[in-house]
Amino acid sequence: MNNNSSNLQNNSTTVILGLGSNLDDKYLNLVTAIKALAQHHKITLEMVSLIYESDAIDFKSDCFNNMAIAITTNLTPFKLLAITQGIESINGRTINKQGLRHKKYQARKIDIDILYYGNIKFKNERLIIPHPEINNRLFVIKPLLDIIFLLPSMGNVVKETIDDSLLKQRVHELKEASERLKTELKRERLLK
């Protein structure tokens, strides 16, 4: 865990983010995004899932590396969204003036989605929590199952959504990359 935990107020919320990358060095893109998040003074990295490889869905592209991370923060959902979109933007993702991504599905160095923000439910044109595509994407569900116990009220909801159609999606665990990631984050004291 990083040293930010003492900076967080008692009203911190557990947030689960989904990360994906399918351009350039996918592993490095994931690590760079996680480090950028963990080094923010109002974010504490709590846990990371394994990394999974999956095919692109709804558009043709190279395969993705996907994972989920759990953080605690006292940032509002919109402030956290601004931070995640800033990281995406630095890596080439474009958004319009309303804060909406220009293209829904595209190849990208990094994609960061707020999957859960505690137990809140929220919806407007910029942000829907929980993320509306969780139940349709095995590449989201598999990493989520690695860490969802941090939000016990959501764990059963995720497990109940796995059906035969989802199991046809190719999702493969990348053990070596996952172990390397955890070792690197622990060495830098960003994860305990």
C-alpha positions in Angstrom: 0.0 0.0 0.0 1.3 3.5 -0.7 1.7 6.2 1.9 -1.4 8.0 0.8 -3.6 6.1 3.3 -2.9 8.5 6.1 -3.9 11.4 3.8 -7.4 9.9 3.2 -10.3 11.0 5.3 -12.5 8.5 7.1 -15.2 8.8 4.4 -13.1 6.9 1.8 -15.0 4.6 -0.5 -13.9 1.4 -2.1 -13.9 1.8 -5.9 -13.3 -0.9 -8.5 -11.8 0.1 -11.8 -11.5 -1.9 -15.0 -8.4 -1.4 -17.1 -7.7 -2.5 -20.6 -5.0 -2.0 -23.3 -4.5 -3.3 -26.8 -1.9 -1.1 -28.3 1.9 -1.0 -28.1 3.3 -2.6 -24.9 0.0 -3.6 -23.2 1.6 -4.6 -19.9 3.5 -1.3 -19.6 0.4 0.6 -20.4 -1.5 -1.1 -17.5 1.5 -0.6 -15.1 1.8 3.1 -16.1 -1.9 3.8 -15.5 -1.9 2.0 -12.2 1.1 3.9 -11.0 -0.4 7.2 -12.1 -3.6 6.4 -10.1 -1.7 5.1 -7.0 0.6 8.1 -6.8 -2.4 10.5 -6.6 -2.6 11.9 -3.1 -6.3 11.1 -2.7 -6.1 7.5 -4.0 -4.8 4.4 -2.3 -4.3 1.2 -4.3 -5.7 -1.7 -2.3 -5.6 -4.7 -4.6 -5.1 -5.8 -8.2 -6.6 -8.7 -10.1 -4.8 -11.0 -12.4 -4.2 -9.8 -15.9 -6.3 -11.5 -18.6 -6.0 -11.6 -22.4 -9.2 -11.3 -24.4 -10.4 -10.7 -27.9 -11.9 -7.4 -28.9 -15.7 -7.4 -28.8 -17.9 -5.4 -31.2 -14.9 -4.2 -33.3 -11.9 -5.8 -35.1 -8.6 -5.2 -33.3 -5.7 -6.9 -31.6 -6.4 -8.7 -28.4 -6.6 -6.8 -25.1 -5.0 -7.2 -21.7 -7.6 -6.5 -19.1 -7.6 -6.3 -15.3 -9.4 -4.8 -12.4 -8.0 -2.8 -9.5 -9.5 -1.8 -6.1 -8.7 1.6 -4.7 -10.0 3.7 -1.8 -10.6 7.3 -2.3 -12.6 10.3 -1.0 -12.8 11.8 -4.5 -16.2 12.2 -5.9 -17.1 10.0 -8.8 -16.8 12.9 -11.2 -13.4 14.0 -9.9 -12.2 10.4 -10.2 -13.6 10.2 -13.7 -11.7 13.4 -14.6 -8.5 11.7 -13.3 -9.1 8.5 -15.2 -10.0 10.4 -18.4 -6.8 12.5 -18.0 -4.7 9.4 -17.9 -6.5 8.1 -21.0 -6.1 11.4 -22.7 -2.3 11.5 -22.1 -2.3 8.1 -23.8 -4.1 9.3 -26.9 -7.8 8.8 -26.1 -9.9 11.8 -27.1 -13.0 13.1 -25.3 -15.3 16.0 -26.3 -16.1 19.1 -24.3 -18.9 17.3 -22.5 -16.4 14.7 -21.3 -17.7 12.0 -23.5 -15.3 9.7 -25.4 -15.4 10.3 -29.2 -15.6 6.6 -30.1 -17.2 4.0 -28.0 -15.1 1.1 -29.3 -11.6 1.6 -30.6 -8.0 0.3 -30.2 -6.4 2.1 -27.3 -3.3 2.3 -25.1 -5.4 2.5 -22.0 -9.0 2.4 -21.1 -10.1 2.9 -17.5 -13.7 2.4 -16.5 -15.3 3.0 -13.1 -17.0 -0.4 -12.5 -18.2 0.2 -9.0 -18.0 3.2 -6.7 -18.9 1.7 -3.3 -22.5 0.6 -3.4 -23.9 3.7 -5.1 -26.0 3.6 -8.2 -25.9 6.6 -10.5 -26.7 7.5 -14.1 -26.3 10.5 -16.3 -24.9 10.9 -19.8 -21.3 11.0 -18.6 -21.2 8.3 -16.0 -23.2 5.2 -15.1 -22.4 3.4 -11.9 -22.3 0.4 -11.7 -20.8 0.2 -15.2 -23.6 -0.9 -17.6 -21.5 -3.4 -19.6 -20.2 -5.5 -16.6 -22.6 -8.4 -17.2 -22.0 -8.6 -20.9 -18.2 -8.9 -20.8 -16.4 -11.9 -19.5 -13.1 -9.9 -19.7 -14.6 -7.6 -17.0 -16.2 -10.3 -14.9 -13.1 -12.6 -14.6 -10.8 -9.9 -13.1 -13.7 -8.5 -11.1 -14.2 -11.9 -9.4 -10.6 -11.7 -8.2 -11.3 -8.7 -6.1 -15.1 -8.2 -5.7 -15.0 -9.6 -2.2 -14.0 -6.0 -1.2 -17.6 -5.0 -2.0 -19.5 -8.0 -0.5 -22.9 -6.7 -1.5 -21.9 -6.8 -5.2 -20.1 -10.2 -5.3 -23.2 -12.4 -5.7 -24.6 -10.0 -8.4 -21.5 -10.6 -10.5 -21.4 -14.4 -10.0 -25.0 -14.7 -11.0 -24.5 -13.0 -14.4 -22.2 -15.7 -15.9 -24.2 -17.6 -18.5 -23.4 -19.8 -21.4 -23.2 -17.0 -23.9 -20.5 -15.2 -21.8 -18.4 -18.4 -21.6 -18.0 -18.3 -25.4 -15.9 -15.2 -25.1 -12.2 -16.0 -25.0 -10.5 -14.9 -21.8 -7.1 -16.3 -20.9 -5.2 -15.6 -17.6 -1.7 -14.2 -18.0 -0.1 -15.6 -14.8 3.5 -14.5 -15.4 2.5 -10.9 -16.2 0.2 -10.9 -13.2 2.9 -12.0 -10.9 5.4 -9.5 -12.4 2.9 -6.7 -11.9 2.3 -7.5 -8.2 6.0 -7.8 -7.6 6.7 -4.4 -9.2 3.9 -2.6 -7.4 5.1 -4.1 -4.0 8.7 -3.2 -4.7 7.6 0.4 -5.3 5.4 0.3 -2.1 2.3 1.1 -4.1 0.7 -2.2 -3.0 1.2 -4.2 0.2 
